[in-house]
Amino acid sequence: MLDIHHITHNVTLILLMALFSFFLSMLITPAYTYFAYKHHWWKKKKRTVSVSGEAASVVSKLRIQRTIPMMGGLIAVIAVSLTTFLFNLSRNQTWLLLAALIGGGLVGLLDDIINIRGTGGAKGGLRATVKLALTILVAAVTAWFFFYKLGFTSIHIPFSRDIDLGWIMIPIFMLVVVSTGNAVNISDGLDGLAGGLLISAFGAFGVIALLQGNFGIAGFCFTVVGTLLSYVWFNIPPARFVMGDVGSFALGTSLGVVAMLTNTVLLLILIGLVFVLEAGSSLLQIFSKKVLHKRVFIAAPIHHHFEAKDWPKTKVTMRFWVIGQACAVLGVVIAILGGFI
């Protein structure tokens, strides 16, 4: 029999944590913007080389060099971490999420600092191989805890059953965390785009965790939603500041961990469909250029393709938001009907 009072109590706490993180972020933001503008926390080098190694001619024409601060994601990392430490610390449900958030954030922070100092190469920031290696390290440490300390060994197949994979869960966990972190990072290319999509994704997983009775995970998800609402307030066009790698890697890696902890990793493909399309378009463009010596898209990731077709940036962003929101709702429905709850 359901304990309504217990559920009501936990839902109330979760909503209060979301509100706390929202107001905390709003309070931190003025201090961040003061130092960011005073110390010029923006890219010192304009990107001249694409991921495939060619001149970034199309993207360069689309991008206007703005003196807009990076590292706005620091606000989210601080607000979510502090809220979780104060009200939602749980070995089984939030330790791993905090580790992913802070670990991914540190990788992104290092990349942002190099960009701000202007000491990176033609592509800016950390070398791709170094960034990937550091992200894999974060994924490996969290995968070890996930498998050996929390004892997760199976994946749920929707409308079917759980399949026990044993130690294979470790490389699967690492693949999910690294892929999600990079996909969110790739999507952070237009004002408001990544922030709005992350609100939908974390909101959906928060509802799923709530229905599962995983109140700690649900609390973490809605804490992220709260701080992202504050971020989007300042990031909608024209943006006051941008998330930077510190935010995209922190939130991307923790989103992947949320999917693993709720045993809904297969739903991550649907709930995060726009992230999948963004990362997939970049990979397809690189492959096509290297192997076929031609472009599939005018520019990649795919939001740049629509920009190049003269779609206004706000139109691209808000239509991608709508797709993300629809996928989030569909993901929750499948979670209920497909036996994830």
C-alpha positions, 0 to 999 in steps of 0.5 A, spaced: 500 500 500 502 506 498 504 511 503 501 517 501 504 521 507 511 519 505 511 520 498 508 527 499 513 529 504 519 527 499 516 530 493 515 537 497 523 536 499 524 535 492 521 541 490 524 545 495 531 543 493 529 545 486 527 552 488 533 553 493 538 551 487 534 556 483 534 562 488 542 560 490 544 560 482 540 567 482 544 570 488 551 567 485 550 570 478 551 577 480 558 575 483 560 571 477 558 576 472 562 581 476 568 577 476 567 574 469 567 581 465 572 584 470 577 579 468 575 578 461 573 571 461 572 570 454 575 566 448 581 570 446 582 566 440 577 565 434 576 558 432 579 557 425 580 550 424 574 545 424 574 538 428 576 534 422 582 539 421 580 543 415 579 551 415 572 552 419 570 557 413 562 556 414 562 556 422 566 562 422 562 566 417 556 564 422 559 566 428 560 573 431 566 574 435 563 576 442 566 579 448 561 574 452 564 570 458 565 563 459 564 558 465 557 560 466 556 553 468 560 554 474 554 557 477 550 550 476 556 546 479 556 550 485 549 551 486 547 543 485 553 541 489 552 545 495 544 543 495 546 536 494 551 536 500 546 540 504 540 536 503 540 530 499 547 526 500 546 519 499 551 513 498 547 509 494 543 515 490 547 521 489 555 520 491 556 518 484 552 523 481 556 529 485 562 525 483 560 525 475 558 533 476 564 535 479 569 530 475 566 532 469 566 540 471 573 540 472 575 537 465 571 542 462 574 548 467 581 546 465 579 547 457 575 553 459 581 556 462 586 555 457 581 558 452 580 564 456 588 565 457 588 564 449 594 559 450 590 553 446 592 551 439 588 553 432 582 549 435 582 552 442 582 549 449 585 542 450 587 538 445 581 533 443 586 527 445 587 530 452 580 532 453 578 525 451 583 521 456 581 526 462 573 524 460 575 517 460 578 517 467 572 520 470 568 515 467 572 509 469 572 512 476 565 512 477 564 506 473 568 502 478 564 505 484 557 503 480 559 496 479 563 494 485 560 498 490 553 499 488 552 492 485 549 494 478 550 488 473 543 489 469 540 493 463 532 493 463 530 492 456 523 495 455 517 491 454 521 485 456 526 484 462 532 485 465 539 482 462 544 481 466 551 483 463 556 482 469 563 486 468 560 488 461 557 494 465 563 497 466 565 499 459 557 500 457 557 505 463 564 508 461 561 509 454 554 512 456 558 517 460 563 519 455 558 520 450 553 524 453 558 528 456 561 530 449 554 530 446 552 535 451 558 539 449 557 539 442 550 542 443 552 548 447 553 552 440 547 557 440 544 561 446 539 557 450 540 551 446 543 546 451 540 549 457 533 548 455 534 541 452 538 539 459 531 542 463 527 537 459 532 531 459 533 532 467 526 533 468 524 527 465 529 523 468 527 526 475 519 524 474 522 517 472 526 517 478 520 519 482 515 514 480 521 509 481 521 511 488 528 513 487 527 520 491 535 522 492 536 521 484 529 525 483 532 530 488 538 531 484 535 532 477 530 537 480 536 541 483 539 541 476 532 543 473 532 549 478 539 551 477 538 551 469 532 555 470 536 561 473 541 559 467 537 560 461 534 566 464 541 569 463 542 565 457 536 566 452 538 571 446 542 575 447 546 571 452 549 575 458 554 569 459 555 562 456 555 555 460 562 553 457 565 546 457 565 546 465 557 546 465 556 542 459 561 536 461 559 537 468 551 536 466 552 531 461 556 526 464 551 527 470 546 526 465 549 519 463 550 517 470 542 518 472 540 514 466 545 508 469 542 509 476 535 509 474 536 503 469 533 507 463 539 507 459 536 505 453 531 511 454 537 516 454 537 515 446 530 518 446 530 523 452 536 526 449 535 525 442 537 532 440 543 531 443 544 524 439 543 528 433 547 533 434 553 529 436 551 524 430 551 530 425 558 532 427 561 524 427 557 523 420 560 530 417 567 528 419 567 521 416 564 524 410 569 529 409 575 524 411 573 518 407 568 521 401 571 528 401 565 531 401 560 534 406 553 531 408 551 538 412 553 545 410 556 545 417 556 541 423 553 540 428 546 540 425 544 547 429 550 550 424 547 547 418 540 550 419 543 557 421 547 556 414 540 555 411 538 562 414 534 560 420 534 565 425 538 562 431 532 563 436 528 559 431 533 553 431 533 553 438 526 554 440 524 548 435 530 544 438 527 545 445 520 543 442 523 536 439 527 535 446 520 536 450 516 532 446 521 526 446 522 527 454 514 526 455 515 520 450 520 517 454 516 518 461 510 514 457 515 509 455 518 508 462 511 507 465 509 502 460 515 499 458 516 496 465 522 501 467 517 503 473 
